[in-house]
Amino acid sequence: MNRNRRQVAKVEKINVAVIGTGFWGKNHARAYKELESTNLVAICDVNAERSQAIASQFGVKAYTDSAQMLKDKEVEAVSVCTWSTVLAQEALKSLEAGKHVLVEKPMAVDSKQA
């Protein structure tokens, strides 16, 4: 056995979607596309034109309804990058759909909602 040979573990990628395509949503999408451990699979935004544009930029599916996107079995995790007034609502929908969730800050409009 060659002791100088290092074993490299194969990285299993997690399929991620981004809800919200504003400044932070675009940054999350770019980062997921670049990370070795993630596979960007979908973008969701209530603005159909923006959703399609960002999805086309990254070569992924476009959605305008997060509930529809969350039904996609390929999506394992989501980044919620919406307005603070709906962050908690979108995070809760994602959790109830059984997805791993990362919420951009602030996570809610008040501590009770958080």
C-alpha positions in Angstrom: 0.0 0.0 0.0 1.3 3.4 -0.9 1.3 5.6 2.2 1.6 8.8 0.2 -1.7 8.3 -1.5 -4.5 10.1 0.2 -8.0 8.8 0.0 -10.5 11.5 -1.1 -14.0 11.0 0.0 -16.7 11.5 -2.6 -18.9 14.5 -1.7 -22.6 13.7 -1.8 -24.4 16.8 -3.1 -27.6 18.1 -1.6 -30.2 19.5 -4.0 -31.1 23.1 -3.1 -33.7 25.6 -4.2 -33.8 29.3 -3.5 -37.1 31.2 -2.7 -36.7 34.9 -3.6 -34.6 36.3 -6.3 -33.6 39.7 -4.9 -30.1 40.7 -4.1 -29.5 37.9 -1.5 -31.5 35.3 -3.4 -29.2 35.7 -6.4 -26.2 35.5 -4.1 -27.5 32.3 -2.6 -28.2 30.8 -6.0 -24.7 31.7 -7.2 -23.1 30.2 -4.1 -25.0 27.0 -4.4 -24.1 26.7 -8.0 -20.4 27.1 -7.1 -20.2 24.9 -4.0 -18.9 21.4 -4.4 -21.5 20.0 -1.9 -24.6 21.5 -3.4 -26.6 21.2 -6.6 -28.9 24.2 -7.4 -32.1 22.7 -8.9 -34.7 25.4 -8.7 -35.5 29.1 -8.2 -38.8 30.5 -7.0 -40.1 34.1 -7.1 -43.6 35.5 -7.3 -42.3 37.6 -10.2 -42.5 35.2 -13.2 -40.1 37.2 -15.4 -37.4 37.4 -12.6 -37.9 33.8 -11.7 -37.4 32.7 -15.3 -34.4 35.0 -15.9 -32.5 33.8 -12.8 -33.4 30.1 -13.5 -32.2 30.5 -17.0 -29.0 32.1 -15.9 -28.2 29.1 -13.7 -29.8 26.3 -15.8 -32.5 25.3 -13.3 -36.3 25.0 -12.9 -38.3 28.2 -12.4 -41.3 28.5 -10.1 -43.6 31.3 -9.1 -45.4 29.3 -6.4 -43.3 28.0 -3.5 -46.0 25.4 -2.6 -45.6 23.9 -6.1 -41.8 23.9 -5.9 -41.9 22.3 -2.4 -43.8 19.3 -4.0 -40.7 18.7 -6.2 -39.1 15.6 -4.7 -35.7 16.7 -6.2 -35.6 19.7 -3.8 -34.0 18.6 -0.5 -33.2 22.0 1.0 -34.2 25.6 0.5 -32.8 29.0 1.1 -35.6 31.5 2.0 -34.5 34.9 0.8 -37.8 36.8 0.6 -39.0 40.0 2.2 -38.9 39.8 6.0 -42.7 40.0 6.1 -42.9 36.5 4.6 -39.7 34.8 5.6 -41.2 33.0 8.5 -44.3 31.9 6.5 -42.0 30.5 3.7 -39.7 28.8 6.2 -42.6 27.1 7.9 -44.1 25.9 4.6 -40.6 24.5 3.7 -40.2 22.8 7.0 -43.7 21.3 6.8 -42.8 20.0 3.4 -39.9 18.1 5.0 -37.1 20.3 3.5 -33.9 21.5 5.2 -34.2 25.3 5.6 -31.8 28.2 5.7 -33.5 31.5 6.4 -31.9 34.8 5.4 -32.0 37.4 8.2 -34.1 38.8 9.8 -35.9 35.5 10.1 -39.2 37.2 11.0 -40.8 40.5 11.8 -40.8 39.8 15.6 -39.6 37.2 18.1 -43.0 35.6 18.5 -43.1 34.9 14.8 -39.6 33.6 14.8 
